[in-house]
Amino acid sequence: MQEVAPAAVVLKPVAVVLSTREVDGVATASQGVVKECRESSVVYEFCSRVMVVEVAAFEVIDNCGACLDTRPAIPLTLAWSMTIHRAQGESLSTLAIDFCELKWRLEALVYSGLSRCRCLDGLLVRGLRREHIVVDTDAIQFYVT
């Protein structure tokens, strides 16, 4: 349940957050800024649009469709840091990415990370070296033949 909806998330005005589910037409993983914290809701701004996010029910459902647990939580999470794998599928307006401490397989990692940012003006890259850009041999073979 902790991964689906943490028991507590501490937010304050000016905190950068990501939505963890669609809210009033704003897609999951959209980035915004907290404007005000209320008793059971948070006011945040996403692309010049001010929105109120209420507490929602989060459920853990097993493979058979049975609900194992339910927890109320605000569908926002702090956006100050995440892994490249966690960011897949997201479109971020600002992104700082640090390649200095790479310890994983590198195939498509650079592309996966850099392609999350909507524009170059919002991108900050640190520690990127030529050897970090690795293409899978199967991908090369596909395009060569």
C-alpha positions in Angstrom: 0.0 0.0 0.0 2.9 2.4 0.7 3.9 2.3 -3.0 0.3 3.0 -4.2 -0.5 5.8 -1.7 2.1 6.7 1.0 0.6 7.1 4.5 1.9 10.7 4.6 3.3 13.2 2.1 4.4 16.6 3.5 3.7 19.4 1.1 4.1 23.1 1.4 3.5 26.1 -0.9 6.0 26.3 -3.8 6.8 22.5 -3.6 7.0 21.0 -7.1 4.7 18.0 -7.3 3.5 15.4 -9.8 -0.1 14.1 -10.1 -0.3 10.4 -9.4 -3.7 10.1 -11.3 -5.7 12.2 -13.8 -7.3 15.2 -12.1 -9.8 17.4 -14.0 -8.3 16.6 -17.4 -4.7 17.0 -16.2 -2.8 13.8 -17.1 -1.1 11.5 -14.6 2.5 12.5 -13.9 1.8 16.2 -14.8 4.1 18.6 -13.0 2.7 21.5 -11.0 3.5 23.8 -8.0 1.6 23.8 -4.7 -0.1 27.2 -4.0 -2.0 26.4 -0.8 -2.4 23.4 1.6 -5.9 22.9 3.1 -7.4 20.4 5.6 -8.4 17.8 3.0 -7.2 19.3 -0.3 -4.3 21.0 -2.0 -4.4 24.0 -4.4 -1.8 23.7 -7.1 -0.9 25.3 -10.4 -0.3 23.4 -13.6 0.5 25.3 -16.8 -1.1 28.5 -15.5 -4.2 26.6 -14.4 -5.0 26.7 -10.7 -6.7 23.5 -9.5 -8.0 22.1 -6.2 -7.0 18.4 -5.6 -9.1 16.6 -3.1 -8.4 13.4 -1.1 -9.1 10.3 -3.2 -9.4 6.6 -2.4 -6.5 4.5 -3.5 -6.9 0.7 -3.8 -4.6 -2.2 -4.0 -6.2 -4.9 -6.3 -4.9 -8.4 -6.7 -4.7 -10.3 -10.1 -8.2 -11.6 -9.6 -9.7 -8.1 -9.2 -10.3 -8.4 -5.4 -9.6 -5.2 -3.4 -6.9 -6.0 -0.8 -6.7 -2.6 0.8 -7.9 1.0 0.5 -6.4 4.2 1.8 -7.4 7.9 1.4 -4.6 10.1 0.0 -4.1 13.3 -2.0 -3.0 12.2 -5.5 0.2 14.2 -5.6 3.8 13.3 -4.9 6.9 15.4 -4.5 8.7 15.8 -7.8 12.2 16.7 -6.7 13.8 13.4 -7.6 13.0 10.1 -9.4 14.7 7.5 -11.4 14.7 7.5 -15.2 12.6 4.3 -15.2 10.0 6.0 -12.9 9.8 8.9 -15.3 9.1 6.9 -18.4 5.9 8.1 -20.1 6.0 11.5 -18.4 6.4 14.9 -20.0 8.2 17.3 -17.8 8.6 21.0 -18.3 11.8 21.1 -16.4 14.4 18.3 -15.9 17.8 18.1 -14.3 19.5 14.8 -15.0 22.8 13.7 -13.5 24.7 10.9 -15.3 27.7 11.0 -13.0 26.8 7.9 -10.9 25.6 5.4 -13.5 25.7 1.8 -12.3 23.2 0.1 -14.7 23.1 -1.2 -18.2 23.1 1.8 -20.5 21.1 0.7 -23.6 18.6 3.5 -24.3 19.0 5.0 -20.8 20.2 8.4 -22.1 17.4 8.6 -24.6 14.8 7.5 -22.0 16.0 10.2 -19.6 16.5 13.1 -22.0 13.3 12.6 -24.0 11.1 13.2 -20.9 11.7 17.0 -21.1 9.3 19.0 -23.3 11.9 21.6 -24.4 15.6 22.2 -24.3 15.2 25.4 -22.3 14.0 23.4 -19.3 16.8 20.8 -19.5 19.9 20.6 -17.3 22.3 17.8 -18.0 25.3 16.9 -15.8 28.0 14.2 -16.3 27.0 13.0 -19.8 29.9 11.3 -21.6 30.2 9.6 -25.0 30.4 6.2 -23.4 27.0 6.7 -21.8 25.3 6.6 -25.2 25.0 2.9 -25.9 22.7 1.4 -28.5 21.5 -2.2 -28.2 23.1 -4.5 -30.8 19.6 -5.9 -31.8 18.5 -2.3 -32.6 21.6 -1.7 -34.7 21.1 -5.0 -36.6 17.5 -4.1 -37.3 18.4 -0.8 -38.9 21.5 -2.1 -40.8 19.6 -5.0 -42.5 
